[in-house]
Amino acid sequence: MNHETDLLLAVRQLVDTHFSRLRRTVRKNLSRLTCAFLQLALSVRFGYGGLHLTSIARVLPEGKR
């Protein structure tokens, strides 16, 4: 597996453990957004002063559908 998949699995497991009262779809979206923000925080472009929806969408983990 690659780094992105490992990160998504780890974040999803943490979110499922600590936010078990939320619906599954909400937990899944929260996991994906958390991974996207972590990916942006590790990138060079994060320090340029602006956070845009297009940059978040670019780093979102891909779903199965």
PyMOL Python script that loads the backbone (N, CA, C, O; Angstrom):
from pymol import cmd

cmd.read_pdbstr("""\
ATOM      1  N   MET A   1       0.840  -1.190   0.000  1.00  0.00           N
ATOM      2  CA  MET A   1       0.000   0.000   0.000  1.00  0.00           C
ATOM      3  C   MET A   1       0.879   1.246   0.000  1.00  0.00           C
ATOM      4  O   MET A   1       2.037   1.205   0.417  1.00  0.00           O
ATOM      5  N   ASN A   2       0.324   2.328  -0.464  1.00  0.00           N
ATOM      6  CA  ASN A   2       1.098   3.564  -0.490  1.00  0.00           C
ATOM      7  C   ASN A   2       0.802   4.420   0.739  1.00  0.00           C
ATOM      8  O   ASN A   2      -0.040   4.076   1.568  1.00  0.00           O
ATOM      9  N   HIS A   3       1.493   5.511   0.832  1.00  0.00           N
ATOM     10  CA  HIS A   3       1.400   6.390   1.999  1.00  0.00           C
ATOM     11  C   HIS A   3      -0.001   6.963   2.178  1.00  0.00           C
ATOM     12  O   HIS A   3      -0.499   7.041   3.301  1.00  0.00           O
ATOM     13  N   GLU A   4      -0.636   7.361   1.088  1.00  0.00           N
ATOM     14  CA  GLU A   4      -1.973   7.959   1.170  1.00  0.00           C
ATOM     15  C   GLU A   4      -3.002   6.955   1.683  1.00  0.00           C
ATOM     16  O   GLU A   4      -3.859   7.299   2.497  1.00  0.00           O
ATOM     17  N   THR A   5      -2.915   5.720   1.210  1.00  0.00           N
ATOM     18  CA  THR A   5      -3.856   4.689   1.645  1.00  0.00           C
ATOM     19  C   THR A   5      -3.644   4.365   3.114  1.00  0.00           C
ATOM     20  O   THR A   5      -4.609   4.190   3.858  1.00  0.00           O
ATOM     21  N   ASP A   6      -2.386   4.282   3.538  1.00  0.00           N
ATOM     22  CA  ASP A   6      -2.083   4.015   4.946  1.00  0.00           C
ATOM     23  C   ASP A   6      -2.606   5.134   5.837  1.00  0.00           C
ATOM     24  O   ASP A   6      -3.160   4.881   6.907  1.00  0.00           O
ATOM     25  N   LEU A   7      -2.426   6.372   5.387  1.00  0.00           N
ATOM     26  CA  LEU A   7      -2.914   7.521   6.149  1.00  0.00           C
ATOM     27  C   LEU A   7      -4.431   7.488   6.268  1.00  0.00           C
ATOM     28  O   LEU A   7      -4.984   7.712   7.344  1.00  0.00           O
ATOM     29  N   LEU A   8      -5.098   7.207   5.154  1.00  0.00           N
ATOM     30  CA  LEU A   8      -6.559   7.165   5.172  1.00  0.00           C
ATOM     31  C   LEU A   8      -7.067   6.071   6.103  1.00  0.00           C
ATOM     32  O   LEU A   8      -8.009   6.296   6.863  1.00  0.00           O
ATOM     33  N   LEU A   9      -6.465   4.910   6.055  1.00  0.00           N
ATOM     34  CA  LEU A   9      -6.889   3.813   6.935  1.00  0.00           C
ATOM     35  C   LEU A   9      -6.670   4.163   8.405  1.00  0.00           C
ATOM     36  O   LEU A   9      -7.521   3.870   9.245  1.00  0.00           O
ATOM     37  N   ALA A  10      -5.544   4.783   8.719  1.00  0.00           N
ATOM     38  CA  ALA A  10      -5.261   5.158  10.104  1.00  0.00           C
ATOM     39  C   ALA A  10      -6.232   6.222  10.607  1.00  0.00           C
ATOM     40  O   ALA A  10      -6.743   6.130  11.723  1.00  0.00           O
ATOM     41  N   VAL A  11      -6.482   7.228   9.777  1.00  0.00           N
ATOM     42  CA  VAL A  11      -7.409   8.292  10.178  1.00  0.00           C
ATOM     43  C   VAL A  11      -8.828   7.747  10.296  1.00  0.00           C
ATOM     44  O   VAL A  11      -9.559   8.107  11.219  1.00  0.00           O
ATOM     45  N   ARG A  12      -9.216   6.887   9.369  1.00  0.00           N
ATOM     46  CA  ARG A  12     -10.564   6.316   9.420  1.00  0.00           C
ATOM     47  C   ARG A  12     -10.754   5.477  10.682  1.00  0.00           C
ATOM     48  O   ARG A  12     -11.820   5.509  11.297  1.00  0.00           O
ATOM     49  N   GLN A  13      -9.726   4.732  11.065  1.00  0.00           N
ATOM     50  CA  GLN A  13      -9.814   3.925  12.275  1.00  0.00           C
ATOM     51  C   GLN A  13      -9.935   4.819  13.512  1.00  0.00           C
ATOM     52  O   GLN A  13     -10.720   4.525  14.413  1.00  0.00           O
ATOM     53  N   LEU A  14      -9.172   5.897  13.558  1.00  0.00           N
ATOM     54  CA  LEU A  14      -9.268   6.829  14.687  1.00  0.00           C
ATOM     55  C   LEU A  14     -10.634   7.507  14.753  1.00  0.00           C
ATOM     56  O   LEU A  14     -11.217   7.638  15.829  1.00  0.00           O
ATOM     57  N   VAL A  15     -11.134   7.934  13.606  1.00  0.00           N
ATOM     58  CA  VAL A  15     -12.436   8.598  13.574  1.00  0.00           C
ATOM     59  C   VAL A  15     -13.540   7.613  13.976  1.00  0.00           C
ATOM     60  O   VAL A  15     -14.447   7.973  14.726  1.00  0.00           O
ATOM     61  N   ASP A  16     -13.467   6.387  13.487  1.00  0.00           N
ATOM     62  CA  ASP A  16     -14.467   5.376  13.860  1.00  0.00           C
ATOM     63  C   ASP A  16     -14.436   5.089  15.355  1.00  0.00           C
ATOM     64  O   ASP A  16     -15.478   4.872  15.975  1.00  0.00           O
ATOM     65  N   THR A  17     -13.243   5.088  15.929  1.00  0.00           N
ATOM     66  CA  THR A  17     -13.108   4.807  17.360  1.00  0.00           C
ATOM     67  C   THR A  17     -13.636   5.945  18.219  1.00  0.00           C
ATOM     68  O   THR A  17     -14.356   5.711  19.189  1.00  0.00           O
ATOM     69  N   HIS A  18     -13.285   7.166  17.870  1.00  0.00           N
ATOM     70  CA  HIS A  18     -13.604   8.308  18.733  1.00  0.00           C
ATOM     71  C   HIS A  18     -14.925   8.999  18.399  1.00  0.00           C
ATOM     72  O   HIS A  18     -15.456   9.741  19.225  1.00  0.00           O
ATOM     73  N   PHE A  19     -15.455   8.770  17.217  1.00  0.00           N
ATOM     74  CA  PHE A  19     -16.713   9.403  16.818  1.00  0.00           C
ATOM     75  C   PHE A  19     -17.731   8.362  16.379  1.00  0.00           C
ATOM     76  O   PHE A  19     -18.395   8.527  15.355  1.00  0.00           O
ATOM     77  N   SER A  20     -17.852   7.300  17.149  1.00  0.00           N
ATOM     78  CA  SER A  20     -18.714   6.187  16.767  1.00  0.00           C
ATOM     79  C   SER A  20     -20.203   6.551  16.746  1.00  0.00           C
ATOM     80  O   SER A  20     -21.000   5.830  16.146  1.00  0.00           O
ATOM     81  N   ARG A  21     -20.577   7.627  17.373  1.00  0.00           N
ATOM     82  CA  ARG A  21     -21.995   8.019  17.400  1.00  0.00           C
ATOM     83  C   ARG A  21     -22.434   8.700  16.111  1.00  0.00           C
ATOM     84  O   ARG A  21     -23.631   8.807  15.844  1.00  0.00           O
ATOM     85  N   LEU A  22     -21.481   9.158  15.313  1.00  0.00           N
ATOM     86  CA  LEU A  22     -21.825   9.782  14.031  1.00  0.00           C
ATOM     87  C   LEU A  22     -22.201   8.711  13.016  1.00  0.00           C
ATOM     88  O   LEU A  22     -21.776   7.559  13.111  1.00  0.00           O
ATOM     89  N   ARG A  23     -23.000   9.117  12.050  1.00  0.00           N
ATOM     90  CA  ARG A  23     -23.350   8.177  10.981  1.00  0.00           C
ATOM     91  C   ARG A  23     -22.104   7.795  10.196  1.00  0.00           C
ATOM     92  O   ARG A  23     -21.125   8.541  10.157  1.00  0.00           O
ATOM     93  N   ARG A  24     -22.153   6.628   9.574  1.00  0.00           N
ATOM     94  CA  ARG A  24     -20.998   6.104   8.838  1.00  0.00           C
ATOM     95  C   ARG A  24     -20.571   7.050   7.716  1.00  0.00           C
ATOM     96  O   ARG A  24     -19.377   7.251   7.494  1.00  0.00           O
ATOM     97  N   THR A  25     -21.542   7.628   7.010  1.00  0.00           N
ATOM     98  CA  THR A  25     -21.198   8.527   5.911  1.00  0.00           C
ATOM     99  C   THR A  25     -20.507   9.789   6.417  1.00  0.00           C
ATOM    100  O   THR A  25     -19.602  10.303   5.760  1.00  0.00           O
ATOM    101  N   VAL A  26     -20.920  10.289   7.566  1.00  0.00           N
ATOM    102  CA  VAL A  26     -20.305  11.479   8.146  1.00  0.00           C
ATOM    103  C   VAL A  26     -18.880  11.157   8.589  1.00  0.00           C
ATOM    104  O   VAL A  26     -17.964  11.951   8.374  1.00  0.00           O
ATOM    105  N   ARG A  27     -18.694   9.984   9.211  1.00  0.00           N
ATOM    106  CA  ARG A  27     -17.355   9.571   9.629  1.00  0.00           C
ATOM    107  C   ARG A  27     -16.439   9.400   8.424  1.00  0.00           C
ATOM    108  O   ARG A  27     -15.263   9.758   8.484  1.00  0.00           O
ATOM    109  N   LYS A  28     -16.967   8.858   7.333  1.00  0.00           N
ATOM    110  CA  LYS A  28     -16.160   8.654   6.129  1.00  0.00           C
ATOM    111  C   LYS A  28     -15.728  10.001   5.540  1.00  0.00           C
ATOM    112  O   LYS A  28     -14.565  10.174   5.175  1.00  0.00           O
ATOM    113  N   ASN A  29     -16.656  10.946   5.448  1.00  0.00           N
ATOM    114  CA  ASN A  29     -16.324  12.272   4.916  1.00  0.00           C
ATOM    115  C   ASN A  29     -15.353  13.015   5.830  1.00  0.00           C
ATOM    116  O   ASN A  29     -14.455  13.707   5.351  1.00  0.00           O
ATOM    117  N   LEU A  30     -15.528  12.876   7.130  1.00  0.00           N
ATOM    118  CA  LEU A  30     -14.614  13.500   8.079  1.00  0.00           C
ATOM    119  C   LEU A  30     -13.209  12.931   7.921  1.00  0.00           C
ATOM    120  O   LEU A  30     -12.229  13.673   7.987  1.00  0.00           O
ATOM    121  N   SER A  31     -13.106  11.637   7.715  1.00  0.00           N
ATOM    122  CA  SER A  31     -11.806  10.994   7.498  1.00  0.00           C
ATOM    123  C   SER A  31     -11.149  11.506   6.223  1.00  0.00           C
ATOM    124  O   SER A  31      -9.957  11.812   6.216  1.00  0.00           O
ATOM    125  N   ARG A  32     -11.914  11.600   5.158  1.00  0.00           N
ATOM    126  CA  ARG A  32     -11.366  12.055   3.885  1.00  0.00           C
ATOM    127  C   ARG A  32     -10.896  13.507   3.973  1.00  0.00           C
ATOM    128  O   ARG A  32      -9.829  13.846   3.462  1.00  0.00           O
ATOM    129  N   LEU A  33     -11.688  14.362   4.617  1.00  0.00           N
ATOM    130  CA  LEU A  33     -11.298  15.765   4.745  1.00  0.00           C
ATOM    131  C   LEU A  33     -10.076  15.932   5.645  1.00  0.00           C
ATOM    132  O   LEU A  33      -9.208  16.761   5.372  1.00  0.00           O
ATOM    133  N   THR A  34     -10.011  15.148   6.712  1.00  0.00           N
ATOM    134  CA  THR A  34      -8.850  15.198   7.594  1.00  0.00           C
ATOM    135  C   THR A  34      -7.594  14.804   6.839  1.00  0.00           C
ATOM    136  O   THR A  34      -6.553  15.444   6.986  1.00  0.00           O
ATOM    137  N   CYS A  35      -7.683  13.755   6.034  1.00  0.00           N
ATOM    138  CA  CYS A  35      -6.533  13.328   5.225  1.00  0.00           C
ATOM    139  C   CYS A  35      -6.140  14.407   4.219  1.00  0.00           C
ATOM    140  O   CYS A  35      -4.954  14.642   3.990  1.00  0.00           O
ATOM    141  N   ALA A  36      -7.121  15.053   3.626  1.00  0.00           N
ATOM    142  CA  ALA A  36      -6.831  16.119   2.663  1.00  0.00           C
ATOM    143  C   ALA A  36      -6.093  17.277   3.335  1.00  0.00           C
ATOM    144  O   ALA A  36      -5.129  17.800   2.775  1.00  0.00           O
ATOM    145  N   PHE A  37      -6.532  17.683   4.526  1.00  0.00           N
ATOM    146  CA  PHE A  37      -5.853  18.766   5.228  1.00  0.00           C
ATOM    147  C   PHE A  37      -4.448  18.357   5.659  1.00  0.00           C
ATOM    148  O   PHE A  37      -3.525  19.171   5.620  1.00  0.00           O
ATOM    149  N   LEU A  38      -4.280  17.106   6.070  1.00  0.00           N
ATOM    150  CA  LEU A  38      -2.942  16.631   6.427  1.00  0.00           C
ATOM    151  C   LEU A  38      -2.029  16.608   5.213  1.00  0.00           C
ATOM    152  O   LEU A  38      -0.858  16.975   5.312  1.00  0.00           O
ATOM    153  N   GLN A  39      -2.549  16.181   4.067  1.00  0.00           N
ATOM    154  CA  GLN A  39      -1.747  16.178   2.840  1.00  0.00           C
ATOM    155  C   GLN A  39      -1.334  17.602   2.462  1.00  0.00           C
ATOM    156  O   GLN A  39      -0.201  17.838   2.042  1.00  0.00           O
ATOM    157  N   LEU A  40      -2.266  18.544   2.616  1.00  0.00           N
ATOM    158  CA  LEU A  40      -1.938  19.943   2.306  1.00  0.00           C
ATOM    159  C   LEU A  40      -0.924  20.508   3.283  1.00  0.00           C
ATOM    160  O   LEU A  40      -0.048  21.278   2.889  1.00  0.00           O
ATOM    161  N   ALA A  41      -1.030  20.136   4.552  1.00  0.00           N
ATOM    162  CA  ALA A  41      -0.096  20.643   5.551  1.00  0.00           C
ATOM    163  C   ALA A  41       1.323  20.147   5.279  1.00  0.00           C
ATOM    164  O   ALA A  41       2.293  20.817   5.632  1.00  0.00           O
ATOM    165  N   LEU A  42       1.445  18.986   4.660  1.00  0.00           N
ATOM    166  CA  LEU A  42       2.760  18.441   4.339  1.00  0.00           C
ATOM    167  C   LEU A  42       3.317  18.982   3.029  1.00  0.00           C
ATOM    168  O   LEU A  42       4.501  18.810   2.742  1.00  0.00           O
ATOM    169  N   SER A  43       2.486  19.625   2.242  1.00  0.00           N
ATOM    170  CA  SER A  43       2.932  20.091   0.937  1.00  0.00           C
ATOM    171  C   SER A  43       3.572  21.474   1.030  1.00  0.00           C
ATOM    172  O   SER A  43       3.436  22.172   2.034  1.00  0.00           O
ATOM    173  N   VAL A  44       4.256  21.845  -0.016  1.00  0.00           N
ATOM    174  CA  VAL A  44       4.936  23.133  -0.073  1.00  0.00           C
ATOM    175  C   VAL A  44       3.926  24.260  -0.232  1.00  0.00           C
ATOM    176  O   VAL A  44       4.130  25.348   0.308  1.00  0.00           O
ATOM    177  N   ARG A  45       2.865  24.027  -0.945  1.00  0.00           N
ATOM    178  CA  ARG A  45       1.901  25.090  -1.258  1.00  0.00           C
ATOM    179  C   ARG A  45       1.085  25.552  -0.062  1.00  0.00           C
ATOM    180  O   ARG A  45       0.441  26.599  -0.127  1.00  0.00           O
ATOM    181  N   PHE A  46       1.097  24.798   1.025  1.00  0.00           N
ATOM    182  CA  PHE A  46       0.296  25.163   2.195  1.00  0.00           C
ATOM    183  C   PHE A  46       0.752  26.489   2.792  1.00  0.00           C
ATOM    184  O   PHE A  46      -0.067  27.212   3.360  1.00  0.00           O
ATOM    185  N   GLY A  47       2.022  26.825   2.683  1.00  0.00           N
ATOM    186  CA  GLY A  47       2.547  28.031   3.292  1.00  0.00           C
ATOM    187  C   GLY A  47       2.387  29.286   2.457  1.00  0.00           C
ATOM    188  O   GLY A  47       2.884  30.341   2.852  1.00  0.00           O
ATOM    189  N   TYR A  48       1.714  29.214   1.322  1.00  0.00           N
ATOM    190  CA  TYR A  48       1.593  30.382   0.449  1.00  0.00           C
ATOM    191  C   TYR A  48       0.487  31.342   0.850  1.00  0.00           C
ATOM    192  O   TYR A  48       0.266  32.339   0.163  1.00  0.00           O
ATOM    193  N   GLY A  49      -0.215  31.070   1.948  1.00  0.00           N
ATOM    194  CA  GLY A  49      -1.147  32.042   2.480  1.00  0.00           C
ATOM    195  C   GLY A  49      -2.610  31.831   2.174  1.00  0.00           C
ATOM    196  O   GLY A  49      -3.446  32.469   2.814  1.00  0.00           O
ATOM    197  N   GLY A  50      -2.972  30.985   1.246  1.00  0.00           N
ATOM    198  CA  GLY A  50      -4.380  30.799   0.932  1.00  0.00           C
ATOM    199  C   GLY A  50      -4.761  29.338   0.881  1.00  0.00           C
ATOM    200  O   GLY A  50      -3.976  28.493   0.450  1.00  0.00           O
ATOM    201  N   LEU A  51      -5.956  29.047   1.318  1.00  0.00           N
ATOM    202  CA  LEU A  51      -6.475  27.688   1.257  1.00  0.00           C
ATOM    203  C   LEU A  51      -7.735  27.734   0.398  1.00  0.00           C
ATOM    204  O   LEU A  51      -8.727  28.358   0.776  1.00  0.00           O
ATOM    205  N   HIS A  52      -7.695  27.084  -0.739  1.00  0.00           N
ATOM    206  CA  HIS A  52      -8.798  27.126  -1.681  1.00  0.00           C
ATOM    207  C   HIS A  52      -9.461  25.762  -1.783  1.00  0.00           C
ATOM    208  O   HIS A  52      -8.831  24.731  -1.550  1.00  0.00           O
ATOM    209  N   LEU A  53     -10.737  25.772  -2.134  1.00  0.00           N
ATOM    210  CA  LEU A  53     -11.459  24.507  -2.280  1.00  0.00           C
ATOM    211  C   LEU A  53     -10.852  23.627  -3.365  1.00  0.00           C
ATOM    212  O   LEU A  53     -10.885  22.400  -3.264  1.00  0.00           O
ATOM    213  N   THR A  54     -10.304  24.241  -4.390  1.00  0.00           N
ATOM    214  CA  THR A  54      -9.693  23.444  -5.459  1.00  0.00           C
ATOM    215  C   THR A  54      -8.460  22.701  -4.958  1.00  0.00           C
ATOM    216  O   THR A  54      -8.204  21.573  -5.381  1.00  0.00           O
ATOM    217  N   SER A  55      -7.696  23.319  -4.066  1.00  0.00           N
ATOM    218  CA  SER A  55      -6.529  22.619  -3.535  1.00  0.00           C
ATOM    219  C   SER A  55      -6.938  21.482  -2.615  1.00  0.00           C
ATOM    220  O   SER A  55      -6.272  20.448  -2.577  1.00  0.00           O
ATOM    221  N   ILE A  56      -8.025  21.659  -1.874  1.00  0.00           N
ATOM    222  CA  ILE A  56      -8.539  20.571  -1.035  1.00  0.00           C
ATOM    223  C   ILE A  56      -9.050  19.442  -1.913  1.00  0.00           C
ATOM    224  O   ILE A  56      -8.763  18.273  -1.652  1.00  0.00           O
ATOM    225  N   ALA A  57      -9.796  19.776  -2.940  1.00  0.00           N
ATOM    226  CA  ALA A  57     -10.355  18.746  -3.827  1.00  0.00           C
ATOM    227  C   ALA A  57      -9.261  17.972  -4.545  1.00  0.00           C
ATOM    228  O   ALA A  57      -9.429  16.789  -4.838  1.00  0.00           O
ATOM    229  N   ARG A  58      -8.149  18.623  -4.831  1.00  0.00           N
ATOM    230  CA  ARG A  58      -7.045  17.977  -5.538  1.00  0.00           C
ATOM    231  C   ARG A  58      -6.393  16.884  -4.700  1.00  0.00           C
ATOM    232  O   ARG A  58      -5.889  15.910  -5.257  1.00  0.00           O
ATOM    233  N   VAL A  59      -6.390  17.019  -3.379  1.00  0.00           N
ATOM    234  CA  VAL A  59      -5.710  16.051  -2.528  1.00  0.00           C
ATOM    235  C   VAL A  59      -6.650  15.091  -1.803  1.00  0.00           C
ATOM    236  O   VAL A  59      -6.199  14.263  -1.012  1.00  0.00           O
ATOM    237  N   LEU A  60      -7.951  15.198  -2.066  1.00  0.00           N
ATOM    238  CA  LEU A  60      -8.887  14.272  -1.433  1.00  0.00           C
ATOM    239  C   LEU A  60      -8.580  12.831  -1.853  1.00  0.00           C
ATOM    240  O   LEU A  60      -8.332  12.567  -3.030  1.00  0.00           O
ATOM    241  N   PRO A  61      -8.596  11.902  -0.892  1.00  0.00           N
ATOM    242  CA  PRO A  61      -8.407  10.501  -1.255  1.00  0.00           C
ATOM    243  C   PRO A  61      -9.541  10.030  -2.151  1.00  0.00           C
ATOM    244  O   PRO A  61     -10.698  10.397  -1.945  1.00  0.00           O
ATOM    245  N   GLU A  62      -9.212   9.228  -3.133  1.00  0.00           N
ATOM    246  CA  GLU A  62     -10.216   8.749  -4.060  1.00  0.00           C
ATOM    247  C   GLU A  62     -11.113   7.707  -3.401  1.00  0.00           C
ATOM    248  O   GLU A  62     -10.647   6.883  -2.614  1.00  0.00           O
ATOM    249  N   GLY A  63     -12.390   7.751  -3.725  1.00  0.00           N
ATOM    250  CA  GLY A  63     -13.325   6.761  -3.237  1.00  0.00           C
ATOM    251  C   GLY A  63     -13.398   5.591  -4.186  1.00  0.00           C
ATOM    252  O   GLY A  63     -12.777   5.604  -5.249  1.00  0.00           O
ATOM    253  N   LYS A  64     -14.153   4.582  -3.809  1.00  0.00           N
ATOM    254  CA  LYS A  64     -14.295   3.401  -4.669  1.00  0.00           C
ATOM    255  C   LYS A  64     -15.277   3.641  -5.794  1.00  0.00           C
ATOM    256  O   LYS A  64     -15.228   2.963  -6.820  1.00  0.00           O
ATOM    257  N   ARG A  65     -16.168   4.600  -5.612  1.00  0.00           N
ATOM    258  CA  ARG A  65     -17.164   4.879  -6.654  1.00  0.00           C
ATOM    259  C   ARG A  65     -16.905   6.213  -7.295  1.00  0.00           C
ATOM    260  O   ARG A  65     -17.642   6.619  -8.194  1.00  0.00           O
TER     261      ARG A  65
END
""", "prot")
cmd.dss("prot")
cmd.show_as("cartoon", "prot")
cmd.util.cbc("prot")
cmd.orient("prot")
